Amino acid sequence: MDLGSYTERTRTGPCFICAFLSGHPGYEHHVIAQDGEHVAFLDRWPTLPGKVLVAPRQHLEHVVRDLDEPAYVRLMLFVRRIALAVEEVCRPERTYIYSLGSQQGNAHVHWHIAGLPPGVPYEQQQFHALMTENGVINATPQEMGAFTARLRKALTQQS
């Protein structure tokens, strides 16, 4: 991952989620689940195994005020469902769920779901574990496809 190019693309390129959803070349992602309102997909540059992004399909930029209460609850229930699948597949010590972005880059509301593997030293947890500056997992497309299939299977086994 080239952090400089990534930063430039997020600040000057199209909205990465809207580009992905519209099929724009170069913005492909492995889709885990979707419904009429939301989509869950693998992070292209994960810092932890099984890192997933969840977003509303509609371009919204404020995580709280752009969603009325029923829409917010539906989104968070979708996030929870995906997080439970990540937990089933990855068996993390802790599951991090957070929303980042700003009007300056990655403005489309999205949630990150990242499972912290057991045994990671405390100094390498939390923000350290989430920063691309500390390294990303370079999974092959085949590995990402296989992981996507495992997450989809875990979703179908939820009650």
Secondary structure, 3 states (H helix, E strand, C coil): CCHHHHHHHHHHCCCHHHHHHCCCCCCCCCEEEECCCEEEEECCCCCCCCCEEEEECCCCCCCCCCCCHHHHHHHHHHHHHHHHHHHHHHCCCEEEEEECCECCECCCCCEEEEEECCCCCHHHCCHHHHCHHHCCCCCCHHHHHHHHHHHHHHHHCCC
